Structure formats: structure tokens, C-alpha cells
Amino acid sequence: MNTKLSQLPVNERIKLVEELWDSIASDQKTLPLTQEQKSELDRRLNAYEADGNRGRLATESIMEIRQKL
């Protein structure tokens, strides 16, 4: 690890990572998918559509997690 980075407080390093991730996310269109990635996404979408199970609301999952804490 870069010595200068390791000297920063953890909260500042986390902030840097968040900013870096946001910058990558905003440029994601510049990274084209490979044919293998496209095929895998198609396979997963087809499996999702064939299953018919739409899952549950995020609020239900969050409530269940909070009950377990």
C-alpha cells in the first residue's frame, strides 16, 4: 500500500474510494462488454424471465436483516 495513503485516516480513505468508484461508474460506457459478458447477461435474463419469481421488495429484506441484528 502506498505509504502516504496508509497515513490517511480510514474515513478519508473510504471517501477517496467512493469518489474513485463514482468516477469509474460515470465512465462505464467507455468499457464495452465482451461477447462472453453479453451472453451471460442474456442467459441470466432468460432464466429470470422463465422463473417468474419476481423476488421481494428491498424494504422487506432490510426489515428482515434488522430483525436479525
Secondary structure, 3 states (H helix, E strand, C coil): CCHHHHCCCHHHHHHHHHHHHHHHHHCHHHCCCCHHHHHHHHHHHHHHHHHCCCCCCHHHHHHHHHHHC
